[in-house]
Amino acid sequence: MKINEIIREKRKALSLTQEQVAEFLGVSTPAVNKWEKGTTYPDITLLPALARLLKTDLNTLLSFHDDLTDREIVQFVDGLDETVQEQGYDAAFQKAIHKIQEYPTCERLLYSAILYLEGALTLYNVSAPAQYQERYEPFYQRLAASDSPEIRDTATSMLISYARNRGDFSKAEELIHTLPFSTIDREEQLAILYQRQERYQDAEKLWEHRAIKGITEVQTAFIHLLEIALQEKREDDAAFFADAYETLARRFYFPEWMRYNAHLQLALAKKDKDRSLSILQKMLPAMKKAWDPQDCPLYRHADGSDATWLSGRLVNTLLDELASKEEYVFLFEGSELEELVAQWDL
């Protein structure tokens, strides 16, 4: 809340008129009116008297807070997403930078806002992402010195990714060696403890998260193994890893569209137009389907709404990527893909 809003709110709460405030402080009524509109501000010498009159303190009057609350940060980041959708990515970027400058010591704000903007670069297929990432890297360098292990390790991981992507492999390796190593798995220890305490729901949530995380890590490994096999011209091995990826997605009831992900990557890499279109015929409409994870016992405590929203957004991201990269131009030889998109109103 800004100073003009606080003055107005406090004045009304005390049932004071603008004329009374002006009389008490020895200023004109129009001056008070301008304060409340935010067009001018009280003289600094008037602030102590104004605070006393409004029965508040200077910190409250000046809206001074060292940090935002966790709730305020969540609301701000949610607002960033609305800004991206309504005004574009750059507007959200400028909004975030302004907020970070307003609260320069609020580490959690910086962490949450920059991570959101980083993810939105891909989610909304922002053009020329490098111009924004150049601004983000110094922020990650600052966060990499955080006392919070979560913030420090995540920021370091992002710096590793940046270094790797620009080919600075020695820097990436140097950063990797700074990551902490521990043989103690905190999540596992908590889950076992909760189970022994008969806090079954708490334990179950942790075991579910651990299982899903493990399955996702295996899928990620299969994708990388598929890529290596393709690079080494081992097509049978690449097909094996694509099948294994699909089997996991089916067996563990992941959103339907994920079943096709690895096989699509394989077909695109082989420039197999017919196979690619056949997979997209099933994958694109599946990405718009709602996912109800609680149909599977593994996800009793999961909420599929975020995954459903994300997959819906990824439809446009996928199509934009296929249309913008030269390596996929073979898909647009003929009108089949356009007809497919039109058929499903994507």
C-alpha positions in Angstrom: 0.0 0.0 0.0 1.4 3.4 -1.0 1.6 6.5 1.3 -1.4 8.2 -0.3 -3.6 5.1 0.3 -2.4 4.9 3.9 -3.2 8.5 4.6 -6.6 8.2 3.1 -7.3 4.9 4.9 -6.1 6.1 8.3 -7.9 9.4 8.0 -11.2 7.7 7.3 -10.7 5.1 10.0 -10.5 8.0 12.5 -13.5 9.8 10.9 -11.4 12.8 10.1 -12.1 15.1 7.1 -9.4 16.4 4.8 -10.3 19.9 6.2 -9.6 18.7 9.8 -6.3 17.1 8.8 -5.3 20.3 7.0 -6.2 22.4 10.0 -4.3 20.3 12.5 -1.1 20.4 10.3 -1.4 24.0 9.2 -1.7 23.2 5.5 -4.3 23.8 2.9 -7.2 21.3 2.3 -6.1 21.0 -1.4 -2.7 20.0 -0.2 -4.2 17.1 1.7 -6.4 16.2 -1.2 -3.3 16.0 -3.5 -1.5 13.8 -0.9 -4.4 11.3 -1.0 -4.5 11.3 -4.8 -0.8 10.7 -4.9 0.0 13.7 -7.0 2.2 15.3 -4.3 3.7 14.1 -1.0 3.8 15.7 2.5 6.8 17.7 3.3 9.3 15.6 5.2 9.1 17.9 8.3 5.3 17.2 8.5 5.7 13.4 8.6 6.1 12.9 12.3 3.1 15.1 13.1 1.0 13.4 10.4 1.9 10.0 11.8 0.9 11.1 15.3 -2.4 12.6 14.0 -3.2 9.4 12.1 -2.2 7.3 15.2 0.4 5.3 13.3 4.2 5.1 13.1 6.5 6.4 10.4 7.4 2.9 9.1 3.7 2.2 8.4 3.1 5.6 7.0 6.0 5.3 4.6 5.1 1.7 3.7 8.5 0.6 4.9 9.0 -3.2 5.1 12.4 -5.0 4.8 10.8 -8.0 3.2 7.6 -9.2 1.6 5.8 -12.1 3.3 5.7 -15.5 1.5 2.0 -14.9 0.7 2.8 -11.5 -0.8 5.5 -13.1 -3.0 3.2 -15.9 -4.2 0.5 -13.3 -5.1 3.1 -11.2 -6.9 4.4 -14.1 -9.0 0.8 -15.1 -9.8 0.3 -11.5 -11.0 3.4 -11.8 -13.2 1.8 -14.7 -15.0 -1.4 -12.7 -15.6 0.8 -9.8 -16.9 2.6 -12.2 -19.4 -0.8 -13.4 -20.7 -2.4 -10.0 -20.9 0.5 -7.6 -21.7 3.3 -9.8 -22.9 6.6 -11.1 -21.4 8.5 -7.9 -21.4 5.8 -6.1 -19.4 6.1 -8.9 -16.7 9.9 -8.6 -16.8 9.8 -4.9 -16.2 7.3 -5.3 -13.4 9.5 -7.9 -11.7 12.7 -5.8 -12.0 10.9 -2.8 -10.5 9.7 -4.9 -7.6 13.2 -6.4 -7.0 14.6 -2.8 -7.0 11.9 -1.8 -4.5 12.9 -4.7 -2.2 16.6 -5.3 -3.0 17.3 -7.4 0.2 14.3 -9.7 -0.2 16.1 -12.8 -1.4 12.9 -15.0 -1.6 11.3 -12.4 -3.9 14.3 -12.4 -6.2 14.5 -16.2 -6.2 10.7 -16.7 -6.9 10.4 -13.9 -9.6 13.5 -14.8 -11.6 12.7 -18.6 -11.5 9.2 -17.9 -12.7 10.4 -15.6 -15.5 13.1 -18.2 -16.5 10.4 -20.9 -16.9 8.0 -18.5 -18.7 10.7 -18.0 -21.4 10.1 -21.5 -22.6 6.4 -21.9 -21.6 5.4 -18.8 -23.7 8.1 -19.4 -26.4 9.5 -15.9 -25.9 11.5 -14.6 -28.9 15.2 -13.6 -28.3 15.3 -15.1 -24.8 19.1 -14.5 -24.5 18.5 -10.7 -23.9 16.6 -11.6 -20.7 19.0 -14.4 -19.6 21.8 -11.9 -19.7 20.0 -9.9 -17.0 19.2 -13.1 -15.0 22.7 -14.4 -14.7 23.9 -11.7 -12.3 20.9 -12.4 -10.1 21.7 -16.1 -10.0 25.3 -15.2 -9.1 23.9 -13.2 -6.2 21.6 -16.1 -5.1 24.4 -18.6 -5.4 25.9 -17.0 -2.3 22.7 -17.4 -0.3 22.6 -19.0 3.2 19.5 -21.0 2.1 20.6 -24.4 0.6 17.5 -24.5 -1.6 18.2 -21.1 -3.1 21.9 -21.5 -3.3 21.8 -24.9 -5.0 19.1 -24.0 -7.5 20.9 -20.8 -8.4 24.2 -22.7 -8.9 22.3 -25.3 -11.1 21.1 -22.4 -13.3 24.6 -21.0 -13.6 25.8 -24.4 -14.6 23.2 -24.6 -17.3 24.1 -21.1 -18.6 27.8 -22.0 -18.7 27.1 -25.3 -20.4 24.8 -23.8 -23.0 27.3 -21.2 -24.1 30.1 -23.8 -24.3 32.0 -22.7 -21.2 32.5 -26.3 -20.1 35.4 -25.6 -17.7 33.2 -23.1 -15.8 30.3 -25.5 -15.7 32.5 -28.3 -14.3 34.0 -25.8 -11.7 30.4 -24.9 -10.5 29.4 -28.6 -10.4 32.2 -29.3 -7.9 30.8 -26.6 -5.6 27.5 -28.5 -5.2 27.1 -30.1 -1.8 27.3 -33.8 -1.4 25.4 -35.7 1.3 24.6 -39.4 1.8 21.7 -38.5 4.0 18.3 -38.2 2.2 16.2 -35.9 4.3 12.9 -36.7 2.5 13.4 -40.5 3.1 14.3 -40.0 6.7 11.2 -37.9 7.3 9.0 -40.4 5.5 10.3 -43.2 7.7 9.9 -41.1 10.8 6.3 -40.2 10.0 5.5 -43.8 9.2 6.8 -44.9 12.6 4.8 -42.2 14.3 1.7 -43.5 12.5 1.4 -40.2 10.6 0.4 -42.2 7.6 -0.9 -39.4 5.4 2.2 -37.3 5.9 4.4 -40.3 5.2 2.3 -41.2 2.1 2.7 -37.7 0.6 6.5 -37.9 0.9 6.7 -41.5 -0.5 4.4 -40.4 -3.4 6.6 -37.4 -4.2 9.7 -39.6 -4.0 8.2 -42.2 -6.3 7.1 -39.6 -8.9 10.5 -37.8 -8.7 12.3 -41.1 -9.2 10.1 -42.1 -12.2 10.7 -38.6 -13.8 14.4 -38.9 -13.3 14.4 -42.3 -15.0 12.4 -40.8 -17.9 14.9 -38.0 -18.2 17.8 -40.5 -18.3 16.0 -42.5 -21.1 15.7 -39.3 -23.1 19.4 -38.5 -22.8 20.3 -42.1 -23.6 18.0 -41.9 -26.7 19.9 -38.8 -27.8 23.3 -40.4 -27.3 22.2 -43.5 -29.3 21.0 -41.3 -32.1 24.2 -39.4 -32.2 26.1 -42.7 -32.4 23.8 -44.0 -35.1 22.5 -46.8 -32.8 18.9 -46.6 -34.0 17.7 -49.9 -32.4 19.0 -48.7 -29.0 17.2 -45.3 -29.5 14.0 -47.1 -30.3 14.5 -49.2 -27.1 14.8 -46.1 -24.9 11.7 -44.5 -26.6 9.7 -47.7 -25.9 11.0 -47.8 -22.3 10.0 -44.1 -21.8 6.5 -44.8 -23.1 6.1 -47.9 -20.9 6.9 -45.9 -17.8 4.4 -43.1 -18.7 1.7 -45.7 -19.2 2.5 -47.9 -16.2 2.6 -45.0 -13.8 -0.4 -43.2 -15.2 1.4 -40.0 -16.3 -0.7 -37.6 -18.5 -1.5 -39.3 -21.8 0.5 -36.9 -24.0 3.7 -37.8 -22.3 3.5 -41.4 -23.7 4.3 -40.0 -27.1 7.1 -37.6 -26.1 10.1 -39.8 -26.7 8.8 -41.4 -29.9 8.1 -38.0 -31.3 11.7 -36.9 -30.5 12.9 -40.1 -32.3 10.7 -39.5 -35.4 11.7 -35.8 -35.6 15.4 -36.7 -35.3 15.0 -39.2 -38.2 13.0 -36.7 -40.2 10.3 -39.3 -40.6 7.4 -37.1 -41.6 4.7 -39.7 -41.7 5.7 -41.1 -38.3 5.9 -37.6 -36.8 2.5 -36.6 -38.0 1.0 -39.9 -36.8 2.3 -39.3 -33.3 1.2 -35.6 -33.3 -2.3 -36.8 -34.4 -2.5 -38.5 -31.0 -0.3 -36.3 -28.9 -1.7 -32.8 -29.6 -5.4 -33.5 -28.6 -4.1 -35.5 -25.6 -2.3 -32.3 -24.4 -5.7 -30.6 -24.1 -7.2 -33.3 -22.0 -7.7 -32.9 -18.3 -5.5 -35.2 -16.1 -7.1 -36.7 -13.1 -4.2 -38.3 -11.2 -6.3 -39.6 -8.3 -7.6 -42.4 -10.6 -4.3 -44.0 -9.7 -3.4 -45.1 -6.2 0.1 -43.5 -6.6 -1.4 -40.0 -6.7 -3.9 -40.0 -3.9 -2.6 -36.6 -2.7 -1.9 -35.1 -6.1 -3.7 -32.3 -7.8 -3.7 -32.6 -11.6 -5.0 -29.1 -12.3 -1.5 -27.6 -12.7 -0.4 -30.4 -15.0 -3.5 -30.0 -17.1 -3.0 -26.2 -17.4 0.7 -26.7 -18.2 0.1 -29.3 -20.9 -2.6 -27.0 -22.5 0.1 -24.2 -22.6 2.7 -26.6 -24.1 0.5 -27.2 -27.2 1.3 -23.8 -28.4 4.9 -23.9 -27.3 5.4 -27.2 -29.2 3.8 -25.9 -32.4 5.8 -22.7 -32.3 9.0 -24.7 -31.9 8.2 -27.0 -34.8 7.4 -23.9 -36.9 10.4 -21.9 -36.0 13.3 -24.4 -36.2 14.8 -25.1 -39.6 15.4 -28.7 -38.7 11.6 -29.3 -38.7 10.8 -27.7 -42.0 10.2 -31.2 -43.5 6.9 -31.3 -41.5 5.5 -28.4 -43.5 6.0 -30.0 -46.9 2.3 -30.3 -47.8 -0.6 -29.2 -45.7 -1.0 -32.2 -43.4 0.2 -30.5 -40.2 -2.0 -27.4 -40.8 -5.0 -29.6 -41.4 -4.2 -31.5 -38.2 -4.0 -28.3 -36.2 -7.2 -27.0 -37.7 -8.9 -30.4 -37.0 -8.3 -30.2 -33.3 -8.7 -26.4 -33.1 -5.3 -26.1 -31.6 
